[in-house]
Amino acid sequence: MKKKKLLWLILPIILLFISIFFADNIYKNMNFGLDLKGGFEVLYEVSPLNDDELTSDMVYSTYKTLVKRIDVLGVSEPEITIEGKNRIRIRLAGVTDSNSAKQILQSTASITFRDASDNLLMTSEVLGGSVKLTTDNYGRPAVSLPIKDKDKFYKVTNEIKDKKENVIVIWLDFDEEINSYHKESSTCGSLSTSNCLSAAMVNEAFKSDVIIQGNFTKEEATNLVELINSGAMPTKLEELSSRLVDATFGEKSLEKTIFAGAVGLIIVILILIAIYHFSGLIAAVNLVFYTFASFLIYNLIGGVLTLPGIAAMLLGIGMAVDTSIISFERVKDELKKGLPLPKAFIIGNKESLSSIIDANVTTIIVAIILFTFGESAIKGFATMLIINIILTILIMMLSTKIILSNLVSSNYFNDKLNLYIGITKKQLDNKNKNFISKLDIIKPRNYILIGTLILIIIGSFFFKDGLNLGVEFKGGTDITVNYNDKLNIEDAKEYLNKNYNIEKIENYKDNSSILLKEVLNETETNNLINYFKNEYNTDIDVNIISNIVKKELTINGIKALLIAMIGIIIYVSIRFKFSYAISGIVALIHDVLITFIFFAIFKIEITSIFIAAILTIIGYSINDTIVTFDRIRSTYNKAKDKKELDIIVNTAVRATFTRTLLTTLTTLIPVLCLIFLGASEIINFNIALLVGFIAGVYSSIFISNSLWYLIEKNKKIKKPKDKDKEPDELMIKGINY
């Protein structure tokens, strides 16, 4: 091998060294979620700002405002739940400054303009548009307030300029019983000591936007901008309790999940090397670097890693391997045609490009929709998935291709094809016949489609008893049991377990939080309180968890599902034809229904991240289907007889069958490792992926291709004859034949 070409072997070694050497630092600096790291929890009681009656709309509006406020804290993937009619519980991962967090969360963020005597001049109604961070004439941080009602602002400032104390004071959350300009004029502009934001001398009336110039740090000014933009709090929040959340249980879950991921990655690497030999080794090294780069980028953008995020990472490993498998199988196809390795490599990579691009674009469409409509852990899952897809293109496709291209051009592997890509002499001579060469999905198509339809109809009968929805979807009861010397928490748990369905138990230093699936009524609540009082002489807090937030998330999930399908139809119709899009969507609906039916039959609990699982199944399944469609399109375009649709479809399916099985295997391995070796908290999520992926393989091979065949065949049969065409000669026996 030429020395210059030999240097390309150093690159994989460097990538492997970087991945291993810096992996520990990336792991230690990773931002972990509440389930893995712990954080801060606070429970608020919600009350109206005035004498109005508190409504469910007010509580929900407060929830939405708190979601915006939490972005100010730089916290990703918060847990916010509405409990009962007037309580909101907030759990923030990794928050250490609880006082600052509570100050931002509880602030009403009401801007008022007052004179030096504290008389109200204007409210925030005169403002319009987003408040922005800017600088004053000296380059110090300042806040720009855009004025909407300029006429009113002109009128007020015109009156102020003629007063003895011609000062206009801007307040944040002015409290008549506490705040006063004359008391706080010396500290005005210092957010840490006063709610007085700014006091400006008015010498002439004006209509322009207002610049708040205080003694702000950049961080204080930025927080103020975000706080005002989050909107005024529609209610008052009174803190009922707060505590630090223990992460001991999460740490165990993390260890299990990391171990499961490592096992899955090693198995995938061994499969790549065993099947594709040297090419598989290069792909395996790039896969290790790909995993390292995914965690690195996720850390750099400030992502908070949770168990679903780790699951997305492991799922991405299987999908990334698909890119290499598609290319390698295409190169093998060209070698079987008798082409020399350099030419087979070029043509194989060129032919595989469209499949890889189309498959990843359709998947990223789903990931973006998931990010747009998702919240909390779902959004984190989508973020990791988007990063994975981008890195798949950059590393698993481009990097692998560049390295192998330079090694192929050295001509060292020209007579060592088995060493290079794992192709045997029998395969080269096309003598290695197997069941794939005889596979026919068109002949039994009617049995396949009708049988599948019957299976779905039978499975749908299990929906009559309803799905096993988690607490977040149907509500529940959260009980906080305070410890004392008399309390035996294990006996208490046994009592609860006999009478109720326990969803989750979390133990803390001074108490235990026990989540019940049932929504207790007033009588049941009082009985439970009396039991703990009489039996253990301890008080308990009982909070009813509302499902209003999860209902909204479910609606958003359904919207995401519909929009994802529309996006896929549009993209596939543009890149292929409408018949491909319709066939692919029907196959996706099949995959979703099968997953729901499986969960209904076995009564597996459906939690909030089930939505992420369904959308991931859609993204992966369309990825699988697109690869086969790409081969059908290619085979169809090259076919001399366009009417032989059955031959075209079967040829395409046979050509991609090995790739489909290998890709499915390498994707399912990480999922299986998570199920058997990983944390129990996401086992239902992984079961959904397992069922959905298996259903996706079946639909991408048998359903989507059979439907495309039927649509195209029907179009050709119904195609009208050309009016200008000469009529066929009438054939009469005994006369002209």
N, C-alpha and C positions, 0 to 999 in steps of 0.2 A: 504494500500500500504506500502511495506517495506520502512524503513527510508532511506536505501542506494539508493533504486530506486527513492525515493522521491527527493533525491538530484539532480537528472537529470532535475527536473523541474526548478531548479535554473539557469541552463545554458541558457535556452531561455530568462529568465528574465535579465541575465547579458548581453547577446547579444543585447537585446532591449534597455537596459540602455546605453550601449556603443554607439549604433547607434544614439540615441536621444541626449545624452549629448555632443558628439563630432561633431555632424552634422554641427552646426553653425561655428565651427572653420575650418572645411574642406571647407565649402562654402566660407568663407572669404579669405582663402589662395589659392583658385582655380585660375589657370591661364586661363583667359577668352580670347576668340578670338577677332578679330577686330570688329566683328558684335555686340559684347557684352560689350567690354571694351574700344574700341578706340585704337589709336596708332599713328604711324608716316607714312606720305605719302610723296613721292618724285617723281618728273617727270624729266626724263633725255632725252636729245637729243643725239642720237647716231651718231658718225661720224667716218670715217676710220682713222687708225693710220698714214697712209701715203697719197699719192695723188691718191690712187685707188678710184674707184667709189664704193659707198656703195651699197651692194646687200642685198636681203632678207635673204640669208643664213648667212651673217655676223650678221644681227640683231637677227636672231634666235639663233645663237651660243652665242651671248652676253646674251640673255635671259637664256640659259642653264647654262652659267657660273655664272650668278647672282643667280640662284637657289642654286648652290653649295655654293656661298658666304654667302647666308642668313643662312645656317646651322651653319656657324662660329658665327653668332650673337646669336645663341640659340633660334631662332624664329621658331615656328611651324606654319603651315598653313598660309603662306604668300599669298598675292594676287598680282600677276604680270601679267600685260597685255601689249601687243604691240599695240601702237596707231599710226595709219598712217604708213608711210614708215620708219620713223627714230626716233620714240619716245617710251620709255618704262616707264610705271608707276608702282611704287612699293608701296604696303601698308603693313606695318609691325605691327602686334598686340603687344601692351604693350611695345614698344620700347620707352624709355625715353631719352637715350643718343643719340640724332640725329646726333651729330658731329662724334662720333665714328662709327656709322652705315654708314654714307656717306663716311667716309674715307676708310672703308673696301670695300664698294660697288664700289667706283670709281677707286680704285687702279688697275693698269694694271697687277700687280703681275709678273713683268718681272725680272728675276734674271740675273745679268751680273757679270763677273769677270774682274776687271780692275787693272792696275798698279797704282803706286803712282801719276802718271801724268794724270790719268783718261783715259788712252788709253784702248780701248776695247781689251781684251785678249780672252775671251770665252763668249758664251751665254748659256742659259739654255739647249741648245741642247746636252751639254755634260752630263747632268743629266739623270738618268733613275730610274724608280720605285717611290715609295711614300716617300716623306719627312717625317721624324719621329721625335717625341719629345724624347730627351735624357738628360743626365746630363754630365757636365764636370768633371774634376778630383777632383773638390772641392764640387761636389754635387749640383752645381747650374744648373738651367734650360738651356738647349742648344738645338740646332737643327741640325739633321744629314741629310746631302745632299748626296744621293747615286750617285756615279759617273758611268756613262755608258761608255763613251769613255775614257778609262783609258790611252790609248796611247797618245791621244792629251793632256790630263791633265798632263801626265808625261813630255811631250815636253815643255809645257808652263811653268811649275814650274821649269824645268831645266834651262830655259832661265832667269827666274826671280831671281834665286839664285845668279846669277853672276852680277846682277845690283847693282848700288850704293844703291838705295833704294829697297831692296829686299822684297817688300811688295806686297801681292796679296789682293785686296780689293773686297769684295762681296757687291753688291748694289741691293737694291729693287727699281725698277722703277727709274733708274738713269735719271736725266734731265740735259742735257749739259748746259742749261742756268742758272741752279740754283745750282746743286750739284758740289762739288769739295772736293777731299780727304784732301787737305791741309787746307781747311776751316773747315772741319767737322771731322778731325781726333780725336779731343778731345771729341766729342760727339758720335763717331762711336760705335755702339752697343746699343744705346739707341733709341728704336723705337719711343718714344714720341717726340724726337727732331731731328732725322736724318734718312734719307733713307739708310745710311751706316750701313750694318748689322754687318760686321766683317772685321778686317784688321789683317792679319797674316804674321809674318816674315817667309820667305822661305829660309832655309839654305841648303836644299837638295831636289832633285826632288822626287816625290812620286806619287803613283797611287791609293792610298786608298781613301775611302769616306771622305768627309769633314765635320768637326764639327764646326758649327757657335757658337762661345762663346762670347756672349755680356752681357751687364748688364741687362738681361731680367728678368722680373717677370715670374712666371709660366704661368699666363694668357696671357702675351704678346707673350711668346714663343709658346703657344698652338695656339693662333690666327694666328701667322706667319706660322706655319705648315699647318693649314687648308687653309690659304690664298694661299700659294704656290701650295698646292695640288688641289685647285679648278681650277687651270689652268690660263694661261695668258689671260687677257682680249683681245679679237680680235679687239676691237674698243675703241674709246675714249668716255667718258660720260661727258656731260656738263649739270649741274643742271639748269633746267628752273624754277622750283618752288618746294617748300616743305611746309608742314603744319602739324599740329596735327589734327587727325581725331576725331571728336566729337562722343561720344558713347551714347548720351541721347536716341536716337531712339533704340539702342541695349538694353539698360537697360530695356526699356518697353517691348521689345520682350522677354527678359530673365524672367521678372516677370510673363508674360503670360504663358511662356513655363513651368516654375517651378510650377505654379499653376495648369496647365493642367496635368502635371506629377503627382502631389500630388493627384489630384482627381482620375486619372487613377489607381494609386497604391492603394488608399483606396477602390475603387470599386472591384479591383481584390482580395484584402484581404477579403472583405465581402463575395465574391463569394466562395472563398476557405473555409471559416468557415461555410457558409450556407450549402455547399454540403458535406464536409468531417468532420465537427464538430471539435473534439479535434485534429485529425491529421492535419486538415486544419489550425487550430490555430498555431500549431508548424511550419508548412510550411510557414505561414504568417509572423511569427516572423523572421524566417530565411530569408524570402524575404526582409524584412526591413533591416536586417544586410547585405544581399547581395547587396542591393542598396548602402548602406553606404560604403561597402568595394570596390565597383566598382569605386566610386568617389575618395576614398582614394588612391587606387593604381594608378589611372589615374593622380592624382595630384603628387604622389611620383615620377613617371617616367617623370615628366615635360610636360605632355600633355597639349595642349591648348584646352579648351572646347569651342565649337561653337554650334550653333543651331543644325546642323546635328549630332554632338556628343551627345547632349541631346536626340535627337530622337533615336539614337542607344541605349542609356541607357534604354529608355522606351520600345523600342522593345525587348531588352534583358530581361526585366521583364516578358513579356509575354512568351518568350521562356523558361525562367527559371522555370516558373510555370509548364510548360509541363513535366519537370522531375518528379515533385511530383505527377502530375495527372497520368502519366504512372504507377508509382509504386502503388499508391492508387487503381487504377482500377484493377491492377493485383492481389492485395491482396483481393479485393472484389470478383474477379473471383474464387479464391481459397476458400473463405468463402462460396460461393454459392455451391461449391462441397461438403460442409459438414465438411470441415477441421476445427479444433480448431484454434483460433486466433494465438497462437505462431507459429504453423506449417504453417499456411496460410501466415503469415508475412514473414517467411524465404523463402518459395517457391515463393511468389509473388515478392519479391525484387530480387531474383535470376533470375526469368523469365524476369523481366523488364530490367535487366542490359544490355543485348546485344542491346536492342532497344535504350536505352539512349546513350550508347557509340557510336553506329553506327550513330545515328541521329546527335549527337554533332560533331563527327569527320567530317562528310560530310559538316556540316555548317562551321566548322573552316577552311576547305580547301578553301571554297569560301572567307572567311574573309581574309586569308593570301594572296590569289591572289589579292583581292581588295586592300590590303595594299601595295603589291609589285608594282602594276601597277597604283595605284591612286596617286594623288597629292593633296596638300592643304586640303580642308575640307573632301574629300573622304578618304584620308589616316587617318585623325582623327576619322572618322566614323568607319573605319575598326579596328583601335586600340582599341576603346571602345568595339567593338563587340567581339574581341579576348579575352579581359579581361573578358567580360560577360560570354563567353563560359567556360573559365577556372574556374571561380567562381561558375558557375552552377554545375560543377562536384564536387567541393570541399565543397560547402555550401548546395546547394539545394538537392544534392544527398547524400553525405557522412554525413554531419552534421545532416540532418533530419533523416537519417536512424539510426544513432547512438543513438540519443535522443529517438526516438520512440521504438527502439529495447530494450533499458533498461526499458522503461515503460511497454512494452508488456510482458517482462519476469517477471514482478511483479505479473502477473495474475489478476491484478485489473480489466482489461477491458474484461476478458473472457466472462462474461455474460452481457456486456454493449457495444455490437458491434455498436449499433446506435450512442451512445455517442462517441465511439472511431473513427469511420470512416464513419458514416452516412449511414449505410446499414440497411434497414427495414426488418421486418419478412417476408413480402411478397416477397421481393427480395431474401431472403435466401431460401424460399420455391420454388423459381422460378415461382411464381404465378403472378408476376407483368409483364404480357405480354404487349408489345406495338409494334409500327410499326417497331422497330429495329429488333425484333425477326422474322419478316416476310420480311425483306429487301432482295431483290434479284437484284444484279447489272449485273448478267451474262445473264439472259433471255432477257433483253432489250438492250444488249450490242451494237448490230448493229445499233439500232435507236440512241443510245447515241453517238457513234463514228461518224456516218454519219451526224447526226444533228450538232455536234460540228464542223465538217469539213465544212459544209455548212455555219455555222455562221462565221467562220474565213474567208472563201472565200468572203462572202458578206461584212464583215468588211474591208477586204483588199482594196476594191474599194475606201475607204475614203483616202487611201494613195496617190491617184492620185493628190490631191490638195496640197500634202506635209504636213509635220508635222509643228507645230507651234514652231519653234526653237527659243531659247532665243538669246540675243545679243552676248553672249560668243561663240555661235556656228556659227552665220551668220554675225557677225560684227555689228557695230552701230556707234553712234556719241556721244562724251562726250563734253558737253558745260559747261564752267565755267563762270558764270555771276558775275562780280565784283560789289559790292554794292556802291551806292552813294546817295545823298539826293534826286535826281530826280527819282531814280528807284523805281517803285512799283513792287516788285517781284511777287506778286499775279497776277497782270495784265499780266506780262511777261509770267508766267506759263500758264495762260489762252490762250494767243496767241499761244504759242508752242503747247498746247494741241489740239487746233483747226486745226493746220496745220501738226502736226506730231504725232507719237505714243510715248508717254513718258514711258520709262521703269522704271526709278527710279529717285527720287529727294533726295539730301542730302544737308541740310542747315548747313553752318558754320558761323563763326563770321564775316568774311569779304566778303564772297561770297556764291554762291549756285552752286552745281554740278548737272547738269541735263543730264540724259542719255536717248538718243533717240534710238529707234529701227532701224530707217532708217540710211543708209550710205549715207551721203550728198555728192553730187558732188561739183566741184569747184564753179559753178554758185550759187547753193543753199547755200553754205557756205558764199560766199560774200554777198548774199542778207540778210542772217541772221545777219552778222556782221554790215551791214549798217542799218538794222532795229533797233538794240539796240543802235547804235551810234546816229542815227537821233531822235529816240523816247525817249531815256533815257540818252543820252550823256555818255554812259558807254562802256567800252571795254569788249569783251568776247574772251575767248580762245576756239577754236573749234578743237577737236582732233578726228580723225577717228580711231575707234578701230578695229584692225585686228582680224580675227578668226583663225590665224595660230596656236596659242597655243592650242585652244580648238579642232582644227582638230586633233592635235597630241594626245590630251587626249581621243578623241573619238576613234581613232585607237587603243590606249592602252586599252580602255574599251572593244572594240570588241575582242581584243586579250585575255583579261582577261576572257571574256565570253566563248570563245572557250576553253581556258586552263582549266577553272573551270569545264566545261562539260566533258572534257577528264579526268580530275582528278577524277570526280565523277564516270565515267564509269569504270575506273581502280579499284577504291576502292570498288565499289559495286560488280563488277565482281569477285574480290578476296573474299570478305566477303559473297557474295550470289552466283549468277550465272549471265552470260552475259545477259540472257533474262530479269532479273530484271533491269540491268543497262540500256538496250535499252528502256524498258517500262518507266523507271523513267525519262530518258532524253527527250523522246517524250512529257511526261507530263510537263516538265520544259519549253520546247519550246512553248507549248500551253499557259502556264502562261505568258511568255514574250510577245507573240503575242497578247493575250487578252489585256494586259496592253497598248501596243502600239496602238492597235485599239481603245481602250477607249479614249486615248489622242488625236487620230486623229479625231474621231467622234465629240468630244466636243471642239476641238481646244485648248486644255489646253497647256500652254507653257511648253516646255521641257528645263530645265536648266542643268548645269553641274552635280548637285548631283542626277539627274535622273539616271545616270549610277550606282550610289551607290544603288539607290532604286531597280533597275533591279537585280543587283547581290545579294541584300538582299532577294529579292523575291525567287531567285533560291536557296539560302541557306536555307531559311525557308521551302520552298515547298518540297525540297528533304528530309528535316528533317521529315516532315509530312508523306511523302511517305514511307520512310524507316521503320517507326513504323509499318505500315500496312504490308509491305513486310516481316518484321521480324515475324509477326504473321502468314502470309501465309507459310513461311518456316517452322515454328514450327508445324503448323497444318498439312502440307504436310508430314513432317517426322514422325508424329505420326499416320497418316492415314493408315488404313489396305488396303484400295483399292486406289492406287495411280492414278487410271484412273478417279476417281470422282472429276475432277478439279473444276467443277462448285460448288460442295458442299464445297470443301476446301476453295475456294476464298470467297464465301458468308459467311462461318463460320468466317473467319478471319476478314472480313469487319465488320460484326455484332459485333464481340468482341472488335473492336477498334473504333467503331462509336461514342460511348459516349465520349471517350477520345478525338477524333478528334474534335467534336463539342465544348467541354469545352476548349481545347487548343486554338482553333480558337477564341473563345469568349474572353478569357483572353489576347490574343495577339491583337485582334482588339480594345479592350477597350482603351488602351493607345493611339493607333493611332487615334481613333475617338475623344478622349479628345484633342489631339493635333490639329485636324482639326477644332473643334468647339470652343475650349477654348484657343488654343496656338497662337503663332506668325504667322502672315500671310506670312512671308518670306519663310517658309518651308511647306506651305499648299499643294503645288503641289507635293512635295516629299511624303507627307503623303497620298495624294490621290492615288499616284502610289502604295504605300504599301497596301492601302485598297483594291484596285482593284486586285492587284497581289495576295494578301492573299486569297481573296474570290475565285479567279480563281484556286489558289493552292489547296484549300480544295476540290473543284469540281474535279480537275484532280487527286488528290491523292486517292479519293474514287472511281471515275467512270472510268477515262481514263487509268491510270497506271495499275490498276488491270485487267481491261478488255483486255488490250494489252498483259499482261503477260499470261492470260488465252489463248488467241488466239495463241501466239507463242508456248506455251507448248503443246497445243492441236494439233497444226499442226505438231510439232516434233514427237508426238506419232503416228499420222496417217501415216507419211512418213517414220517411222522407219522401215528399211528392216528386213525381216524375217530371222531367223537363218537358214543358209544353211544345217546345220546338223540335223535340226529338221525333224522328220518324217512327211510326207505329210498327211494332213487331209483325213479321209475316205470319199470317194465319196458317197453322199447320193442319192439313186435312189428309187423313189416311187414304192412300190410294191415288192421291193427286200429286202432292209435292214431297211425300216421304214414304 
